[in-house]
Amino acid sequence: MTGSYTRSASFTITDARYVGGKIGADLRILHNYFGKPSLDTIENYVEEVALLLRDGYLGTVDYGFRDSATNSWKLRLRYTATLGGQLTDARAGNLPDSADLASYGFHSFLTYSNKFLLLTSSEKDKVKGALPFSRTTGEEPSALAGISTAGHGYARNGAGVARGVYVAS
């Protein structure tokens, strides 16, 4: 079922966890198809997204499988934080299941929003300290030759994420 939503006065942690739960459902589908990510890490990813989305600190977050030798995505789910306007809330799923990913490791890459980047160092440390796990810095994997699809999103109460799927050729 698809619906449209407009922004209301406040976006709560409950709203953010609803959106995060949809991302978690996508990650569980990846686990069912490919055996990764592990089920215990999915809840941490969901909570991380919820906390950052609630406060407007999420830019993008990618989950998928990459070739570590070339630092290139083989399958990537990219979620981009969106606010206001007409947002779409779709069902989780509709993911490719035919990619050969057995030899690739699961990977995640996150960027922060401009709002987060404007925080002081101590404020950034406080935000990161409240997250369920620590991320390390690194170079974003490339997505050069492949097929990208967009137009899928998850939203509630005026904020959410737009999902894009990339599959390497």
C-alpha positions as CSV (number, residue, x, y, z in Angstrom):
1,M,0.0,0.0,0.0
2,T,1.3,3.4,-0.9
3,G,0.2,6.7,0.7
4,S,1.3,10.3,0.7
5,Y,2.1,12.3,3.8
6,T,2.6,16.0,4.5
7,R,4.8,17.4,7.3
8,S,3.2,18.0,10.7
9,A,4.5,19.9,13.7
10,S,6.8,17.3,15.1
11,F,8.6,14.2,14.0
12,T,9.1,11.9,17.0
13,I,11.3,9.0,17.8
14,T,8.2,6.8,17.3
15,D,7.9,8.2,13.7
16,A,11.6,7.7,13.2
17,R,11.5,4.1,14.4
18,Y,8.6,3.4,12.1
19,V,10.7,4.5,9.1
20,G,13.8,2.7,10.5
21,G,11.6,-0.4,10.9
22,K,10.9,-0.4,7.1
23,I,14.7,-0.2,6.5
24,G,15.1,-3.1,8.9
25,A,12.5,-5.1,6.9
26,D,14.6,-4.5,3.8
27,L,17.8,-5.7,5.6
28,R,15.9,-8.8,6.9
29,I,15.1,-9.6,3.2
30,L,18.8,-9.2,2.3
31,H,19.5,-11.6,5.2
32,N,17.0,-14.1,3.9
33,Y,18.3,-13.9,0.3
34,F,22.1,-13.7,1.0
35,G,22.6,-14.6,4.7
36,K,23.9,-11.1,5.5
37,P,23.7,-8.8,7.5
38,S,23.4,-10.8,10.7
39,L,20.1,-10.5,12.4
40,D,21.6,-9.1,15.6
41,T,23.2,-6.1,13.7
42,I,19.9,-5.2,11.9
43,E,18.4,-3.8,15.1
44,N,21.4,-1.6,15.7
45,Y,21.2,-0.2,12.1
46,V,17.5,0.5,12.6
47,E,18.1,2.4,15.9
48,E,21.0,4.3,14.4
49,V,18.8,5.5,11.5
50,A,15.9,6.4,13.9
51,L,18.1,8.5,16.2
52,L,19.8,10.4,13.3
53,L,16.6,10.8,11.3
54,R,14.6,12.1,14.4
55,D,17.1,14.9,14.9
56,G,17.7,15.7,11.2
57,Y,21.3,14.4,11.3
58,L,21.0,11.7,8.6
59,G,22.3,12.5,5.1
60,T,22.4,9.1,3.4
61,V,23.0,5.5,4.6
62,D,24.0,2.7,2.3
63,Y,23.8,-1.0,3.0
64,G,24.9,-3.8,0.7
65,F,27.6,-5.9,-0.6
66,R,30.9,-4.6,-1.9
67,D,34.1,-5.9,-3.5
68,S,36.7,-4.9,-0.8
69,A,39.6,-5.2,-3.3
70,T,38.2,-2.4,-5.5
71,N,35.9,-0.7,-2.9
72,S,33.0,-0.9,-5.3
73,W,29.4,-1.8,-4.6
74,K,27.9,-5.0,-6.1
75,L,24.5,-4.4,-4.5
76,R,23.6,-1.2,-2.6
77,L,20.5,0.0,-0.9
78,R,20.8,3.8,-0.5
79,Y,18.4,5.6,1.9
80,T,18.4,9.4,1.6
81,A,16.8,11.5,4.3
82,T,13.9,13.6,3.0
83,L,11.7,16.2,4.7
84,G,8.5,17.9,3.9
85,G,6.6,18.0,0.6
86,Q,4.7,14.9,-0.5
87,L,6.5,11.8,0.8
88,T,5.6,8.3,-0.2
89,D,5.3,5.4,2.2
90,A,5.7,2.1,0.4
91,R,5.9,-1.5,1.5
92,A,9.4,-2.8,2.3
93,G,10.8,-5.2,-0.1
94,N,10.8,-5.4,-3.9
95,L,14.6,-6.1,-3.8
96,P,16.7,-8.0,-6.4
97,D,17.4,-11.6,-5.3
98,S,19.4,-12.8,-8.3
99,A,22.7,-11.1,-7.7
100,D,25.7,-13.4,-7.1
101,L,27.0,-12.0,-3.8
102,A,28.4,-15.1,-2.0
103,S,32.0,-13.9,-2.2
104,Y,31.3,-10.3,-1.1
105,G,31.1,-9.0,2.4
106,F,28.2,-6.9,3.8
107,H,29.1,-3.2,4.2
108,S,27.4,0.0,5.3
109,F,28.4,3.6,4.6
110,L,26.8,6.7,6.3
111,T,26.9,10.4,5.6
112,Y,25.6,13.1,7.9
113,S,23.3,16.0,7.0
114,N,24.4,19.6,6.8
115,K,22.6,20.2,10.1
116,F,24.9,17.7,11.8
117,L,28.0,19.1,10.2
118,L,27.2,22.5,11.7
119,L,27.3,21.2,15.2
120,T,30.3,21.8,17.4
121,S,32.8,18.9,17.9
122,S,31.5,18.2,21.4
123,E,27.9,18.2,20.1
124,K,28.9,15.8,17.3
125,D,30.6,13.5,19.9
126,K,27.5,13.5,22.1
127,V,25.3,12.5,19.1
128,K,27.7,9.8,18.0
129,G,28.0,8.6,21.6
130,A,24.2,8.0,21.8
131,L,24.2,5.7,18.8
132,P,24.1,1.9,19.2
133,F,27.6,1.4,17.7
134,S,30.6,3.4,16.5
135,R,31.4,3.9,12.8
136,T,34.9,4.3,11.5
137,T,35.8,6.8,8.8
138,G,36.5,5.5,5.3
139,E,36.2,6.1,1.6
140,E,32.8,5.8,0.1
141,P,32.5,2.7,-2.2
142,S,32.0,3.4,-5.9
143,A,29.0,2.5,-8.0
144,L,30.3,2.9,-11.6
145,A,28.7,0.5,-14.0
146,G,25.3,-0.9,-13.1
147,I,21.6,-0.4,-12.9
148,S,20.0,2.1,-10.5
149,T,16.4,2.3,-9.6
150,A,14.7,4.9,-7.4
151,G,11.1,5.9,-6.5
152,H,10.6,3.8,-3.4
153,G,10.3,5.5,0.0
154,Y,9.3,5.2,3.6
155,A,7.8,8.1,5.5
156,R,5.7,9.1,8.5
157,N,4.6,12.5,9.8
158,G,6.5,14.6,7.3
159,A,9.9,13.0,7.2
160,G,11.4,9.8,5.8
161,V,13.8,8.3,3.4
162,A,13.9,7.8,-0.3
163,R,15.4,4.4,-1.3
164,G,17.5,3.7,-4.4
165,V,18.8,0.3,-5.4
166,Y,22.0,-0.2,-7.3
167,V,23.1,-3.5,-8.9
168,A,26.5,-3.7,-10.6
169,S,26.6,-5.1,-14.1
